[in-house]
Amino acid sequence: MLGTMNLRPAILLMLPIAAAAQLQDTRLPITVDAEKTDYDGKAGLLIFRSPKVTQGSLVIEADEGRATELNFDDSTWTFSGNVIIDVNNGRIESDAADLRFTENQLLTAQISGSPATFELKRAGSEEVTYAEAGRLRYDLVAGTVEFSENATITEGGNQISSNLLVYDIKAQRIQAQGSDDAGRVRITYTPPEAQPGEEEETEPGDGGP
C-alpha cells in the first residue's frame, strides 16, 4: 500500500524543470554527433557510436545509441553504456535509457542503472541534491515520475528511502512504498546546525529563586 506525503525534495523537480526547458527548446535544431554511424536494414535501426544529441539545454551522451528513425517526429531512441543526460543544473547518469520522441518533444523516458544517479544543483545555491534508484520512468503526458528498486533521495542531510517513489508533478506529491521486510518507508531528518547567536548560554542554577 502506498503512503502519500507532501515532501518536495529538489531532485524530484529536476525532470519537471527539464520538461519546461524542453518546451522552450522544441523549435531549436537538434544536433546528433557520433564517431560512427551504421544502418541495420534488417532491424530497421540506425546505430551510433559515442553519440551526442543536443537540443538547447538538453544534452544526451552515451557509448552507443540506436534509433528507429533519424528524426524526432515519431521515433524511439535507445542509449546504452555510460549514459549522461544534462539539462540546466541537473544531471542523470545511468547504464541505459529508452526515450520516446513525438513532434520533437520527449514523451517518455525509461532509465535504468546499477544504480542510476541523479544530481541537481539549484540556482544561487552550492547545495547539491542527490538521488539514486535502479529504475526511473518519466511520463510527461501523465505528469508522473516513478523511482523504483531501492530509491534513495538525499538533500541537505535529509534522506527518504523506499522501494517505490511516485511523484505527481502537478500535485507536487510523493507516494512511497515500503523498502524493507516490514514494508516501511525510511525518512532521516537531520536538524540544521544552529547559527552563531541563536543559542543562548545557560548556567546551571542552584534551584533557588
C-alpha positions as CSV (number, residue, x, y, z in Angstrom):
1,M,0.0,0.0,0.0
2,L,1.3,3.4,-0.8
3,G,1.6,6.2,1.7
4,T,1.1,9.8,0.5
5,M,3.5,12.6,1.6
6,N,3.8,16.3,0.6
7,L,7.6,16.1,0.6
8,R,9.2,18.0,-2.3
9,P,12.9,17.2,-2.5
10,A,14.5,19.3,-5.2
11,I,15.7,16.3,-7.1
12,L,12.1,15.5,-7.9
13,L,11.8,18.9,-9.5
14,M,14.6,18.3,-11.9
15,L,12.6,16.4,-14.5
16,P,9.8,19.0,-14.5
17,I,12.4,21.6,-15.0
18,A,13.8,19.6,-17.9
19,A,10.3,19.4,-19.4
20,A,9.8,23.2,-19.1
21,A,13.2,23.8,-20.7
22,Q,12.4,21.3,-23.4
23,L,9.1,23.0,-24.2
24,Q,11.0,26.2,-24.8
25,D,13.6,24.4,-26.9
26,T,11.4,22.4,-29.2
27,R,11.9,24.9,-32.1
28,L,15.6,24.8,-31.8
29,P,17.6,22.5,-34.1
30,I,18.5,19.0,-32.9
31,T,22.2,18.0,-33.5
32,V,23.4,14.4,-33.5
33,D,27.2,13.9,-33.4
34,A,28.8,10.5,-33.4
35,E,32.1,8.8,-34.0
36,K,30.5,6.3,-36.4
37,T,27.0,5.6,-37.8
38,D,25.7,2.3,-39.2
39,Y,22.3,1.3,-40.6
40,D,20.9,-2.2,-39.8
41,G,18.4,-2.7,-42.7
42,K,17.1,-6.0,-41.3
43,A,16.3,-4.5,-37.9
44,G,15.5,-1.1,-39.4
45,L,17.8,0.7,-36.9
46,L,20.3,3.4,-37.0
47,I,23.3,2.7,-34.8
48,F,25.5,5.4,-33.4
49,R,28.8,5.0,-31.7
50,S,29.5,7.6,-29.0
51,P,26.5,9.7,-29.9
52,K,25.9,13.2,-28.5
53,V,22.4,14.6,-29.0
54,T,21.9,18.3,-28.3
55,Q,18.8,20.5,-28.4
56,G,19.0,23.8,-26.5
57,S,19.9,23.0,-22.9
58,L,19.3,19.2,-23.3
59,V,22.4,17.1,-23.9
60,I,22.4,13.3,-24.1
61,E,25.7,11.3,-24.4
62,A,26.3,7.5,-24.4
63,D,28.7,4.8,-25.6
64,E,26.0,3.7,-28.1
65,G,22.7,5.0,-29.4
66,R,20.0,3.2,-31.5
67,A,17.1,4.9,-33.3
68,T,14.2,3.7,-35.3
69,E,14.2,7.0,-37.4
70,L,16.7,9.8,-37.9
71,N,14.2,12.3,-36.7
72,F,12.3,13.2,-33.5
73,D,8.9,13.5,-35.0
74,D,8.0,9.9,-34.2
75,S,10.9,7.7,-33.0
76,T,12.4,5.7,-30.1
77,W,16.0,6.3,-29.2
78,T,17.8,3.7,-27.0
79,F,21.1,4.8,-25.4
80,S,23.4,2.3,-23.6
81,G,26.7,2.5,-21.7
82,N,27.7,5.5,-19.6
83,V,24.5,7.4,-20.4
84,I,24.6,11.0,-19.3
85,I,21.6,13.4,-19.6
86,D,22.3,17.0,-18.8
87,V,19.7,19.8,-18.6
88,N,20.1,23.1,-16.9
89,N,21.6,22.4,-13.5
90,G,20.6,18.7,-13.4
91,R,22.4,15.6,-14.5
92,I,21.3,11.9,-14.8
93,E,23.9,9.1,-15.1
94,S,22.8,5.6,-16.0
95,D,23.6,2.4,-17.8
96,A,20.7,2.6,-20.3
97,A,17.9,4.9,-21.3
98,D,14.9,4.5,-23.7
99,L,13.5,7.8,-24.9
100,R,10.3,8.2,-26.9
101,F,10.0,11.4,-29.0
102,T,6.9,12.8,-30.8
103,E,6.8,16.1,-32.6
104,N,10.3,17.0,-31.5
105,Q,9.3,16.5,-27.9
106,L,10.2,13.9,-25.3
107,L,7.1,12.0,-24.2
108,T,8.5,9.2,-22.0
109,A,11.9,8.2,-20.6
110,Q,12.8,4.9,-19.0
111,I,16.1,4.9,-17.3
112,S,18.0,2.0,-15.6
113,G,21.3,1.6,-13.8
114,S,23.1,-0.1,-11.0
115,P,22.1,2.3,-9.8
116,A,21.1,5.3,-11.9
117,T,22.1,8.5,-10.2
118,F,20.6,12.0,-10.3
119,E,22.1,15.3,-9.2
120,L,20.7,18.8,-9.1
121,K,22.4,22.0,-8.2
122,R,19.9,24.7,-7.6
123,A,20.5,28.1,-9.0
124,G,22.0,30.5,-6.5
125,S,23.0,27.7,-4.1
126,E,26.0,25.5,-3.6
127,E,23.8,22.7,-2.2
128,V,23.5,19.6,-4.4
129,T,20.6,17.2,-4.1
130,Y,21.4,13.6,-4.9
131,A,19.3,10.6,-5.7
132,E,19.8,7.0,-6.9
133,A,17.5,4.2,-8.0
134,G,17.6,1.0,-10.1
135,R,14.9,2.4,-12.4
136,L,13.2,5.6,-13.3
137,R,10.1,6.1,-15.5
138,Y,9.2,9.7,-16.5
139,D,5.8,10.2,-18.3
140,L,5.3,13.7,-19.5
141,V,1.7,13.1,-20.6
142,A,0.6,11.7,-17.2
143,G,2.9,14.1,-15.4
144,T,4.5,11.4,-13.2
145,V,8.0,10.3,-12.3
146,E,8.5,6.8,-10.8
147,F,11.6,5.9,-8.9
148,S,11.9,2.1,-8.2
149,E,14.3,-0.5,-7.0
150,N,15.9,0.9,-3.8
151,A,15.2,4.5,-4.4
152,T,17.0,7.0,-2.1
153,I,16.9,10.8,-2.2
154,T,19.3,12.9,-0.2
155,E,19.1,16.6,0.3
156,G,20.8,18.8,2.9
157,G,21.4,15.8,5.2
158,N,17.8,14.7,4.9
159,Q,17.0,11.4,3.2
160,I,14.0,9.3,2.1
161,S,14.4,5.7,1.1
162,S,11.7,3.5,-0.5
163,N,11.3,0.6,-2.9
164,L,9.0,2.8,-4.9
165,L,8.5,6.6,-5.1
166,V,5.9,8.0,-7.4
167,Y,6.0,11.8,-7.9
168,D,2.9,13.6,-9.2
169,I,4.3,16.8,-10.8
170,K,1.1,18.8,-10.8
171,A,0.1,17.9,-7.3
172,Q,3.7,18.0,-6.1
173,R,3.1,14.9,-4.1
174,I,5.1,11.8,-3.4
175,Q,3.6,8.4,-2.8
176,A,6.1,6.0,-1.2
177,Q,6.0,2.2,-0.8
178,G,8.0,0.4,2.0
179,S,11.5,-0.7,1.2
180,D,12.3,-3.2,3.9
181,D,10.8,-6.5,5.1
182,A,8.4,-4.7,7.3
183,G,7.1,-2.7,4.4
184,R,8.1,0.6,5.8
185,V,9.4,3.9,4.4
186,R,12.6,5.3,5.9
187,I,12.9,9.0,6.4
188,T,16.0,10.5,8.0
189,Y,15.9,14.1,9.1
190,T,19.0,16.0,10.2
191,P,18.2,19.2,12.2
192,P,20.2,22.2,10.8
193,E,23.1,23.4,12.8
194,A,22.4,26.4,15.0
195,Q,23.8,29.7,13.7
196,P,26.1,31.8,15.9
197,G,24.0,33.9,18.2
198,E,21.0,31.5,18.1
199,E,22.0,29.5,21.1
200,E,21.8,31.2,24.5
201,E,24.3,30.3,27.0
202,T,22.8,28.9,30.2
203,E,24.4,28.4,33.6
204,P,23.3,25.6,35.9
205,G,21.1,27.0,38.6
206,D,21.0,26.1,42.3
207,G,17.3,25.5,42.3
208,G,16.7,28.8,44.2
209,P,14.8,31.9,43.1
